[in-house]
């Protein structure tokens, strides 16, 4: 049933589906952003710790420490550093002396040259540090740690780096996996939203909110116009609605109030238990006798409430008396009609027999009384208008 123009805005089904889908989409995007940020942080911390582990591994390598005493340390240090780099997956492993001169580098052309970044924290302050910075190979997550000799003196620095560009590739791979996985709950949520919206639509009988509002007002106006007192109660015997006539008759009864009359409560229990209509039940309320009808509201074979239609006994008596008068009037009309038909049949028979004098006599006898009245009025009342009236 469509009696309202509701095509100006999306249907309730579309609105619910869109709302739930948008909420799921926003939640999914926020979760993806959160996980992406967490992955960035976790990967950076993990790579930094890994770089420090590799740097310390190189700084404690006996061959590297021993090679510092050689005339040309890079000849022995470069192969060992490259082996460590390839084994651990680092982008570079650089060993430098206490003056910052490189003894190893993935690009051999940089060996013997001064390091581009500062080594003061490791050489002077004897600290192991992790930081993100730019070197000759590009932006990288770096770890630097001092190299100690057997006497406890700092003789150099071990520097290990993982290029940010390579780390970003790994992080992007994780992001793509997260986005792919997030599509699954999004699709499930979208389909779920559609089916939930369909169920809601089915529960409200396919009506739009404007139609529900109109129907409510229409039913309310219909209920108020009923001359009998109409009260609706739920299965807990609490009043859920009542019309104007009910409020006039039972001023003490309010919506939300309970039914306290024992007889009425018993009738409600019977109607709920047997799920049947009870008509013309006698009921005494506040010393006044009423006639009561009970109609159960059944949904899915279960009673949800009871509609009570209450009439005063005086109303029933007045209605009965009025019906009796109508019936008497109808009987009188039927008798007069029968008598008139009999006379009409007699006139018809006399005309058939060509007894015109008898017909005239019969008609004259029927209208004699009326003619006498007319003659009296014409002779007694001089004003023709008044006589005619």
MIKESE-964246 format. One record per atom (N, C-alpha, C): y, x, z; residue in one letter. Coordinates in steps of 0.02 Angstrom, whole numbers, plus 50000, padded with zeros to 5 digits. Atoms other than C-alpha are relative to their C-alpha. Layout:
# residues N
YXZA/...
***
This chain:
# residues 389
499415004350000X/500005000050000X/500615004450000X/499384996150004X/501675007249948X/500584995149991X/499455004750003X/503154996449990X/500665003550014X/499394996249990X/504415010350023X/500055005549950X/499904994450047X/505165023349909X/499965006550039X/500114993849962X/504435039349985X/499915005949954X/500094994650048X/504445049849828X/500595004950000X/499424995649999X/506115057949872X/499855006650036X/500184994049964X/505275070749985X/499245001149994X/500724998750005X/503555079149989X/499614995450047X/500425004349959X/502125068850059X/499835003550065X/500204997249935X/501515071150237X/499455005149991X/500554995350013X/499935079550170X/500285006749977X/499714993850026X/500985092250074X/500405003650054X/499594996949947X/502165095250221X/499575003550052X/500444997049950X/500755098450345X/499665006249972X/500344994350032X/499815109750223X/500485005849992X/499514994750010X/501395119450182X/500205003250066X/499794997349935X/501905121350364X/499475004750028X/500544995949971X/500205127850423X/499905006349958X/500094994250044X/500055139150270X/500555005250011X/499444995449989X/501785146650299X/499925003650067X/500114996849934X/501385149650484X/499465005349995X/500554995150007X/499745158250437X/500245006049960X/499764994650042X/500615168350301X/500465004750039X/499544995949960X/502005174150418X/499615004050052X/500414996549950X/500725178350553X/499615005749969X/500384994850034X/499675188050428X/500445005949981X/499544994650019X/501185197850364X/500205004150061X/499804996549939X/501745201950541X/499445004450027X/500574996049977X/499995207750588X/499905006049955X/500064994450046X/499915218450431X/500525005450014X/499474995249985X/501595226350472X/499855003750065X/500164997049936X/501055229350652X/499445005249992X/500564995450010X/499395237150600X/500215006049958X/499774994550042X/500265247550467X/500395005150042X/499614995649957X/501485254450596X/499535003750048X/500484996849954X/500045257750716X/499605005449965X/500384995150038X/499065266650581X/500425006349987X/499554994350010X/500575277550539X/500035004450062X/499944996349937X/500765282350721X/499355003550019X/500654997249982X/498905284950750X/499825005949955X/500174994750047X/498665295250593X/500435006250013X/499574994249987X/500185306150631X/499785003750064X/500234996749938X/499575309350809X/499345003649989X/500654997050012X/497815312650750X/500075006349957X/499914994150043X/498385324450611X/500345005650038X/499674994949960X/499555333350731X/499525003650046X/500504996949956X/498145336150855X/499515004249960X/500464996250043X/497005341650714X/500315006649978X/499654994050021X/498315353950652X/500035005150057X/499974995549943X/498505361050828X/499325003150014X/500684997449990X/496615362750844X/499855005649951X/500134994950051X/496525372350681X/500425006250013X/499564994349986X/498025383150730X/499725004350057X/500294996349944X/497215387950895X/499355003449980X/500624996950024X/495565390950808X/500155006549962X/499814993950037X/496435403350692X/500285005350046X/499684995149955X/497435411450833X/499505003550045X/500514997049956X/495855414750932X/499445003449961X/500514996750040X/494835421350787X/500055007750011X/500014992949983X/494325439250835X/500165004449941X/499874995950059X/494385445750658X/500755000149984X/499285000350013X/496185439650637X/500395004150050X/499654996149947X/496735446950805X/499915007549989X/500164992950010X/495875463450767X/500365002749939X/499694997750063X/496635464250591X/500735001850008X/499294998449989X/498405465250663X/500105007650010X/499944992849989X/498035483750704X/499905004049936X/500124996550063X/497595487850524X/500665001749965X/499414998050038X/498785496350406X/500234994449954X/499845005850044X/498695481350287X/499624993950026X/500365005549968X/498225466250396X/499824994249953X/500125005850044X/498325453450255X/499355000449962X/500644999350036X/496795460650168X/499424996850037X/500555002849959X/495685454950312X/500184992950024X/499805006549972X/496705440150376X/499984994549947X/499965005150052X/496945431050208X/499324996649987X/500645003450013X/495075427950173X/499784995650059X/500205003949942X/494755422150351X/500424993650006X/499565005849996X/496275410550351X/499844994849947X/500185004650054X/495785403050183X/499344996450015X/500645003149982X/494025400050245X/500114994550052X/499845005049949X/494705390950397X/500354993949968X/499645005550034X/495895380750286X/499534995549962X/500465004050041X/494525375150168X/499504996250043X/500495003149957X/493315371450309X/500304994050037X/499695005349960X/494545360750409X/500384994849958X/499645004750043X/495415352350260X/500755000450007X/499274999249994X/497145358750307X/500305001949933X/499664998350063X/498425360750168X/500215007349999X/499874992849998X/498915378050228X/499875002550071X/500094996349938X/498465390550365X/500375006649990X/499584994050007X/499795403850386X/499975004250064X/499984995349944X/499665419150498X/500585004749988X/499414995750006X/501285428750531X/500045004550061X/499924995449943X/501725443650642X/500594997950042X/499475001849953X/502995443850782X/500705000449968X/499364999950036X/504385446850653X/500044994449949X/500005005650047X/503895431450549X/499775001849931X/500254998050066X/503105441150405X/499304997149991X/500655003350012X/501655431450327X/499465005249984X/500594996250017X/499925439350324X/499504995749960X/500445004450039X/499105424150244X/500404993949977X/499705006150027X/499585409150137X/499574997749942X/500405002350057X/498675397950010X/500255002749934X/499704997050059X/499885404549881X/500135007450017X/499984992949982X/499625423449887X/500685003349985X/499354997050017X/501345426749812X/500494999850059X/499565000549941X/502135421649980X/499795004950055X/500224995249949X/501135434750077X/500485005950001X/499534994549992X/502275448250146X/500724997750005X/499325002649995X/503795437050145X/500104996550067X/499835003049936X/504695429750293X/499884992449998X/500125007249996X/504205412150351X/500664996249995X/499395003950011X/505455398550306X/500224996550064X/499845003549937X/505365389350474X/500015004850058X/499914995749941X/505805396350644X/499355000450041X/500584998949958X/504445403850754X/500195001650072X/499754997949935X/505505406250910X/499624996650057X/500345003549945X/504615392851014X/499335003250017X/500664997049988X/502945401550991X/500065007450020X/499954992849989X/503515419850991X/500385001750064X/499584998449942X/504865419551127X/499824995850061X/500135004549944X/504445404351232X/499254999150012X/500735000249994X/502565405951205X/499734992850005X/500195007150000X/502385387351169X/499604998349937X/500355002950058X/501195377851057X/500344993449985X/499615005950017X/502165364450964X/499714996449939X/500185004350057X/501805350050845X/500644996649977X/499395003150026X/503205343750733X/499914998249926X/500005002150070X/503595336050565X/500615003149967X/499444996550031X/504655346650450X/499855001949928X/500064998150070X/504945353450277X/499915007649995X/500124993050013X/504205369950221X/500025001349926X/500004998350072X/503975378750055X/499524995649961X/500495004350035X/502515366950016X/500224992750001X/499775006949996X/503505351150059X/499974997650072X/500045003049933X/503595339250207X/499285000150025X/500674999649972X/502125341750323X/500034999050075X/500095000249928X/501485338650497X/499725006850020X/500174993049987X/501405356050571X/499835001150073X/500164997749932X/500695364750723X/500075007550001X/499924992849993X/501185382050782X/499785002150070X/500234997449935X/500395392250921X/500015007649998X/499974992750000X/500595410350974X/499315003249996X/500614996150003X/499275423650939X/500055005650052X/500004995149945X/498845434551089X/499505005549986X/500494994550006X/498045451651089X/499605000650064X/500444999249942X/496795457951216X/500395001850064X/499604998049943X/498195464251330X/500454994250025X/499585005749980X/499045447151338X/500685000049971X/499354999850034X/500475451151222X/499984995649938X/499955004250060X/501075439351085X/500135004749941X/499944995550057X/500795448350921X/500154996349935X/499875003950060X/501045434150798X/499974992550013X/500005007349995X/501015415650763X/499524997249947X/500455003650045X/499715404050686X/500324993349983X/499675006250023X/500455389850583X/499544996349953X/500445004250041X/499425375550510X/500384993649982X/499655006050021X/500085360850409X/499584995449957X/500305005250042X/499505344650331X/500574996549964X/499455002950039X/500635338450190X/500044992550010X/499885007249990X/501415321450219X/499794996049939X/500195003650061X/501105316550038X/499264998450000X/500735001249997X/499235318450063X/499834995050055X/500125004749945X/499315309250230X/500194992949979X/499795006650023X/500285294950148X/499484996749955X/500535002850042X/498905292950020X/499454997050042X/500535002549955X/497655290950160X/500234993650036X/499745005949966X/498785278750253X/500044994149953X/499965005450050X/499075268650093X/499314997049987X/500685002650008X/497195267250073X/499824995350057X/500125004449943X/497095260050248X/500404993649994X/499585006150008X/498545248150210X/499684995249950X/500315004350051X/497675241650054X/499394996450029X/500585003149969X/496095238550155X/500214994550048X/499765005149954X/497095229250287X/500244993849963X/499755005750039X/497955218550155X/499424995949971X/500595003550028X/496285214450073X/499654995950054X/500335003749945X/495535209750241X/500434994150023X/499565005449977X/497075199350287X/499994994149952X/500045005550047X/496845189050129X/499454995050019X/500565004449981X/495215182250200X/500224994750050X/499775005249954X/495975173750355X/500554995649970X/499475004150031X/497465168150249X/499694994549957X/500335005150042X/496335159350123X/499644994950042X/500355004649955X/495275152050262X/500504995350033X/499495004149968X/496855146150350X/500314995049952X/499705004550049X/497575138650191X/499544994049986X/500485005550011X/495985128750155X/499934995750063X/500035003849937X/495875123950339X/500594995550008X/499395004149995X/497675117850335X/499954993949955X/500065005650047X/497295107050183X/499534994750028X/500495004849974X/495765099050264X/500254996750064X/499715003049941X/496675096450429X/500524994749980X/499495004850024X/498115088150336X/499674993849971X/500355005850027X/496875077150243X/499724995650056X/500285003849944X/496055072050407X/500564996050035X/499435003549969X/497755067850484X/500214994149956X/499815005350047X/498185057850328X/499504994250002X/500515005249998X/496535048550339X/500054996050065X/499945003449935X/496795044550524X/500584995150001X/499435004650001X/498465036450485X/499984995649937X/500135004650056X/497705026750339X/500415001649938X/499654997850060X/498595036950206X/500734998149996X/499305002249999X/500315031050260X/500465005950012X/499494995149987X/501895041250258X/500384998250064X/499645001549938X/502985042650416X/500494994149993X/499535005650010X/504285030750341X/499634993349998X/500395006250003X/502935017950306X/499734998150068X/500245001349933X/502225019650481X/500564996950042X/499425002649963X/503965016850553X/500154992849980X/499865006850025X/504235001550442X/499474995150026X/500535004449976X/502534994250489X/500074998650074X/499915000949928X/502884997050673X/500544994850014X/499465004849991X/504534987850661X/499794993049978X/500225006550026X/503744974050558X/499534996650049X/500485002949952X/502304971450681X/500354998150065X/499635001649940X/503524972050826X/500394993549992X/499645006250013X/504594958450746X/499534994149996X/500505005450004X/503044948150708X/499764998050069X/500245001349932X/502434949850887X/500534996250040X/499475003349962X/504124944850957X/500104992849979X/499885006850026X/504184929250847X/499454995150019X/500555004549981X/502534922250912X/500204996150062X/499795004349946X/502844907551027X/499545000450061X/500464999049944X/501294910951133X/500115006850032X/499944993549965X/501334924651264X/499435004549977X/500494995250025X/500444939851190X/500065006550038X/500024993949959X/499934954651299X/499415004349976X/500544995350018X/498934970151248X/499875004750058X/500204995549945X/497964980051378X/499485004949974X/500514995150018X/496904995751364X/499374998950042X/500645000949965X/495134998051431X/500075001450075X/499894998949928X/495865004051598X/500414994350031X/499655006049978X/496734987051612X/500745001350016X/499284999049995X/498504993851594X/500344997049939X/499645003450054X/499774984151490X/500305005349954X/499724995450049X/500224993351329X/500564996849959X/499455003550035X/501334980051247X/500004992750019X/499935007249987X/501974962351270X/500604997449962X/499465002950039X/503084950551173X/500514996550045X/499455003149962X/504654941051225X/499754994350043X/500255005849962X/503714925351278X/499625002350062X/500384997449942X/502574935651391X/500485002550054X/499514997649951X/504094943751473X/500344994250035X/499695005949969X/504844926451502X/499544996850052X/500485003249955X/503254919651582X/499815004450059X/500244995549948X/502744935051680X/500515005650010X/499474995149990X/504324943951735X/499785006050041X/500244994549958X/503364954451862X/499565004949963X/500464995750038X/502214961551729X/500415004649954X/499644995150039X/502864977551649X/499525004349959X/500414995450041X/502234989151512X/499835006250042X/500244994549958X/501195002451598X/499724997650066X/500265002849938X/500794990851743X/499274997949993X/500705001850001X/499024986351791X/499884992550010X/500215007049991X/498124969451788X/499694999450069X/500245000649931X/497884963951969X/499614993650012X/500355006349991X/497194946351946X/499255001049990X/500734998850001X/495314946551984X/499674996249943X/500305004150054X/494874932351864X/500155002949931X/499814997050063X/495844940351722X/499645006649989X/500364993650006X/495064957351758X/499274999049982X/500705001550016X/493334949551752X/499924998049927X/500035002150070X/493684941351583X/500095006149953X/499904993950040X/494334958051514X/499375004249998X/500634996049997X/492754967051573X/499464996849956X/500505003450042X/491664953851488X/500145001249926X/499824999150071X/492624955351324X/499865007249978X/500134992950017X/492484974451329X/499255001249995X/500734998749998X/490634974251374X/499644996849941X/500365003650053X/490074961251247X/500345000549932X/499634999150063X/491384965351114X/500034993449960X/499955006450034X/491654947051075X/500644996550021X/499385003749987X/493114934851068X/499854994350048X/500045005649953X/493354922751213X/500614995649989X/499455004650015X/494394907151178X/500024994550053X/499875005749957X/495154893351286X/499715001050071X/500214998649931X/494784901651453X/500544997950048X/499525002449950X/495594893551604X/500185005750047X/499764994649958X/496674905151709X/500594997650042X/499465001949955X/497794902651861X/500375006450019X/499574994449983X/499244914851882X/500624997550035X/499415001949961X/500584913052015X/500054992450009X/500015007249988X/500054895052048X/500074995849938X/499925003650063X/500234890351864X/499355000849960X/500624999850039X/498744885751754X/500155001549927X/499914997750069X/498584894151584X/499344999549963X/500584999650045X/497404893951436X/500035006949966X/500004993050020X/496874911351384X/499505001349944X/500454997450053X/496124919251225X/499985007650006X/500094992849997X/495424936951227X/499685002549936X/500264997250062X/495174947151067X/499965007650008X/500064992749992X/494464964851081X/500245003849938X/499804995550054X/495204979050976X/499445005249994X/500594995750008X/493674988150907X/500145005249947X/499934994550047X/493735005150823X/499375004450006X/500624996150002X/492145014350770X/499494997450052X/500495003349956X/491075001850867X/500145001150074X/499814998949931X/492035005451026X/500654996350014X/499425003949982X/493284994151113X/500565004650024X/499434995949981X/495005002351124X/500504996150043X/499545004149961X/495914987751205X/499864992649990X/500095007250004X/496084968951224X/500694996749987X/499395004050013X/497384956851152X/499924993350036X/500015006249962X/497764942451272X/500524995249972X/499545005250023X/498534926451203X/499994994550053X/499965004449941X/499144915451346X/500474994249985X/499605006050009X/499774897551337X/499984996050065X/499995004349941X/500334886151478X/499634993549986X/500385006350008X/499314870451509X/500474994549976X/499525005250022X/500884859751484X/500115000449925X/499944999250072X/501054867051309X/499414996749965X/500615003050030X/499264861851271X/500044992450003X/499955007349992X/499584844351340X/500524997149951X/499495002350047X/501184842451238X/499745000149929X/500284999550067X/500284848251083X/499484994649988X/500525005250007X/498844836251115X/500334993249992X/499655006450005X/500054821751141X/500324999249931X/499685000350066X/500984826050982X/499494998849946X/500545001150049X/499364826850884X/499754992950002X/500235007049993X/498844810050955X/500494995249966X/499505004350033X/500494802250897X/499955000549924X/500064999150072X/500294809650725X/499384996349974X/500625003350021X/498514803050716X/500104992349999X/499875007249998X/499094785450769X/500434997949941X/499565001650057X/500494785650640X/499605000249935X/500424999450059X/499234791250509X/499554993949992X/500445005950003X/498064776950555X/500394993849979X/499595005850019X/499484764350542X/500175000149926X/499854999450071X/499974770950371X/499394998349959X/500625001550038X/498164769950315X/499874992549999X/500125007349997X/498034751750374X/500504996349954X/499515003250043X/499664746750288X/499855001249926X/500174998550070X/499134755450130X/499414995849976X/500585004150018X/497484746250133X/500204992849988X/499775006950007X/498354729550159X/500404999149936X/499605000350060X/499584733150019X/499565000049937X/500464999650057X/498164737749900X/499634993449990X/500345006550005X/497274721549941X/500444994849966X/499535004850030X/498824711249898X/500125001649928X/499894997950069X/499094721449741X/499414997949955X/500605002050037X/497304717949687X/500004992449986X/499975007450009X/497564699149714X/500504998349945X/499495001350051X/499164699349610X/499725001949931X/500294997950064X/498254709049474X/499494994949975X/500505005050020X/496824696249474X/500334993649975X/499665006050021X/498024681449463X/500345000849932X/499704998750065X/498934689449318X/499484999949945X/500555000150049X/497284692049229X/499804992849983X/500195007050010X/496904673549255X/500584995749974X/499405003450026X/498664669049195X/500244994550047X/499765004749949X/499034660049358X/500685002450024X/499354997249985X/500854664549354X/500364996550057X/499685003649945X/501424650749472X/499755002550067X/500284997449937X/500234657049605X/500265007050015X/499734993249990X/500864674649577X/500704999550029X/499325000749977X/502664668849600X/500024997550072X/500035002649932X/502204659149756X/499815005550050X/500234994649956X/501314674149829X/500555005250012X/499464995149994X/502754685949792X/500574997050040X/499465003349962X/504024673149859X/499854999950074X/500185000249929X/503064671650021X/500075006950032X/499954993149973X/503054690650039X/500735002150010X/499314997749995X/504914692650009X/500464994850032X/499595005449973X/505484676250091X/500405002450060X/499654997849940X/505904684650256X/500605004549982X/499464995650021X/506924698250169X/500574996049967X/499495004150033X/507804685250062X/500414996050049X/499655003749948X/508234675050216X/500535004350035X/499534995449968X/509034690250295X/500605001449955X/499474998750048X/510014693950137X/500484994049995X/499585006150005X/510624675950126X/500444999350061X/499625000549938X/511144676350308X/500595004850000X/499474995050001X/512134692350284X/500554998149950X/499505001850051X/512984686050126X/500444994250023X/499625005849977X/513524669950211X/500415001650063X/499674998649936X/514014677650378X/500515005649995X/499564994150005X/514824694250328X/500414999349936X/499575001150057X/516324692150214X/500105006349959X/499894993650035X/516544710650172X/499375001949963X/500614998350037X/515304714550030X/499725006850016X/500244993349985X/515224733150075X/499595000150064X/500355000149936X/514724729650253X/499354996149992X/500615003850012X/513464716450197X/499495004049963X/500474995850038X/512704728350073X/499695005550044X/500254994749955X/512564742050207X/499484997050047X/
***
